[in-house]
């Protein structure tokens, strides 16, 4: 039985083609692309460590998440389900993990070691199947599953409507009176098919650029 291939964006050429297509079909994407250029690559392997890295980044700034993950990856290498199962809670806490994230990583480790979760096999499944399987694990919600599709599996049309930064960016660019809900953002994002993942990356890049500009102004205004 042949394995179905899913559309992905894994090369600079594919990213450029998708971003230019979005710019042609959406004025918002055109403005963002001119402002930010191509979005930076996201480095999340499509395995246990990649999913764990996303779990570590839940509800944290990119800087904080990167610092904690660096400590984890240096202390526990390779970062596998077996290694997490063997690490003590105290060790994981010392590396910066909260109790909640320790529970989630242990649940993920258990899913792999005891419940037969095969991430390599799961990576060939449809988006909905992947989301359903991952969100059945304690502590993994739709955001984490969506980000796994986006960053680890590089699915071209994945999207994360529950992401706060995406909601705020869309509110700004579409001049909405309030931040859209996940359901409302999912509807708005329909215009960016079949490359919603690249639209998300452009929105994230623009949001980060806007935040840096605001922080720069705040520093200049402070006495």
C-alpha positions in Angstrom: 0.0 0.0 0.0 1.5 3.3 -1.1 2.0 6.0 1.6 0.1 9.2 0.8 2.3 12.2 0.3 1.2 15.4 2.0 2.1 18.9 0.6 4.9 20.4 2.6 7.1 23.4 2.6 10.7 22.3 3.4 12.9 24.3 1.1 13.6 28.0 0.5 12.3 27.6 -3.0 9.0 26.2 -1.8 8.7 28.9 0.8 9.3 31.6 -1.7 6.8 30.2 -4.2 4.1 29.9 -1.5 4.7 33.3 -0.1 4.6 34.9 -3.5 1.4 33.0 -4.3 -0.2 34.4 -1.1 1.0 37.9 -1.9 -0.8 37.7 -5.3 -4.1 36.5 -3.8 -4.2 38.6 -0.6 -3.4 42.3 -0.1 -2.6 41.7 3.6 -0.1 39.0 2.7 1.4 41.2 0.0 2.0 44.1 2.5 3.5 41.7 5.1 5.8 40.0 2.7 7.1 43.4 1.5 7.7 44.4 5.1 9.2 41.3 6.6 10.6 39.4 3.6 10.5 35.6 3.8 9.9 34.2 7.3 12.7 32.5 9.1 12.9 28.7 9.2 11.6 26.7 12.1 13.7 23.9 13.4 11.6 21.2 15.0 12.4 17.5 14.1 9.4 15.3 13.3 10.0 13.0 16.2 9.6 12.8 20.0 12.1 15.6 20.6 10.3 17.9 18.2 7.0 17.4 19.9 8.6 17.7 23.3 10.2 21.0 22.2 6.8 22.3 21.3 5.4 21.2 24.6 8.2 23.1 26.4 7.3 26.2 24.5 3.6 26.2 25.5 2.6 29.6 27.0 6.1 30.9 27.0 7.9 33.6 25.1 10.2 32.4 22.3 13.3 33.4 24.3 12.2 31.6 27.5 11.3 28.5 25.6 14.6 28.5 23.8 16.6 28.9 27.0 14.8 26.0 28.7 15.0 23.7 25.7 18.7 24.4 25.4 19.3 23.3 28.9 17.1 20.2 28.4 18.8 19.2 25.2 22.3 19.6 26.7 21.5 17.6 29.8 19.3 14.9 28.2 20.8 13.8 24.9 19.3 12.3 22.8 16.0 13.6 24.1 13.9 10.4 23.7 10.8 9.0 25.5 13.1 6.5 27.3 15.3 9.4 28.5 12.3 11.4 29.8 10.9 8.3 31.6 14.3 7.8 33.3 14.8 11.4 34.4 13.6 12.4 37.9 11.1 15.2 38.5 13.7 17.1 40.5 16.1 17.0 37.6 13.5 18.2 35.1 12.4 21.0 37.5 16.0 22.1 37.9 16.2 22.5 34.1 13.2 24.9 34.1 10.2 22.7 33.5 7.0 23.4 35.4 5.0 20.6 37.1 2.4 20.7 34.4 4.9 20.3 31.6 6.7 17.5 33.4 3.3 15.7 33.6 2.7 16.3 29.9 6.2 15.0 28.9 5.7 11.9 31.0 2.3 11.3 29.4 3.8 11.7 26.0 6.6 9.3 27.0 4.1 6.8 28.2 2.1 7.1 25.0 5.2 6.2 23.0 6.6 3.5 25.3 3.4 1.9 26.6 0.5 2.8 24.3 2.2 2.2 20.9 2.3 5.8 19.7 4.5 5.7 16.6 5.3 9.3 15.6 7.0 8.2 12.3 3.9 6.3 11.3 1.6 9.0 12.5 3.4 11.6 10.3 1.9 9.9 7.3 -1.7 10.4 8.5 -4.2 13.1 7.6 -4.0 16.3 9.7 -7.3 15.5 11.5 -6.1 12.1 12.6 -2.8 13.5 13.9 -4.6 16.2 15.9 -7.0 13.6 17.3 -4.3 11.2 18.4 -2.1 13.9 19.9 -4.8 15.7 21.8 -5.8 12.5 23.5 -2.5 12.8 25.4 -2.7 14.6 28.7 -1.5 18.2 28.4 -1.5 18.3 24.6 -4.2 20.5 23.2 -5.1 21.8 19.7 -2.4 24.5 19.7 0.4 22.0 20.3 -0.9 19.6 17.7 -1.3 22.4 15.2 2.2 23.7 15.8 3.5 20.1 15.4 1.9 20.0 12.0 3.3 23.4 11.1 6.9 23.2 12.4 7.8 19.5 12.7 5.8 18.0 9.8 6.0 21.2 7.7 2.5 20.7 6.3 1.9 23.5 3.8 -1.8 24.1 4.7 -1.6 23.6 8.5 -2.8 26.5 10.7 -3.0 27.3 14.4 -6.2 29.4 14.9 -5.8 29.2 18.7 -2.5 31.0 18.6 -2.6 34.4 20.4 0.0 36.1 18.2 -1.9 35.1 15.1 -5.1 36.4 16.5 -3.6 39.7 17.4 -1.9 40.1 14.1 -5.1 39.4 12.2 -7.0 41.8 14.4 -4.5 44.5 13.5 -4.3 43.8 9.8 -8.0 43.4 9.2 -8.8 46.3 11.6 -11.2 44.2 13.7 -12.7 45.7 16.8 -11.7 42.7 18.9 -9.4 39.8 18.8 -10.9 37.0 16.7 -11.7 33.7 18.4 -10.1 30.5 17.2 -13.2 29.7 15.2 -13.4 33.2 13.6 -9.7 33.1 12.7 -10.1 29.7 11.1 -12.8 31.2 8.9 -10.6 34.2 8.0 -7.7 31.9 7.2 -9.7 30.0 4.6 -8.6 32.7 2.1 -5.0 31.5 2.4 -5.5 27.9 1.3 -3.6 25.9 0.2 -0.7 27.6 2.0 -2.1 28.6 5.4 1.1 27.5 7.2 3.1 30.0 5.2 0.5 32.7 5.9 0.9 31.9 9.6 4.7 32.2 9.4 4.4 35.6 7.7 2.0 36.8 10.3 4.3 35.6 13.1 7.2 37.4 11.5 5.2 40.6 11.2 4.0 40.4 14.7 7.5 39.9 16.0 8.7 42.9 14.0 5.9 45.1 15.3 6.7 44.0 18.9 10.4 44.9 18.5 9.5 48.3 17.1 7.2 49.0 20.1 9.9 47.9 22.5 12.4 50.2 20.8 10.0 53.1 21.1 9.4 52.4 24.7 13.1 52.3 25.5 13.7 55.6 23.6 10.8 57.2 25.6 12.0 56.0 29.0 14.0 58.5 31.1 
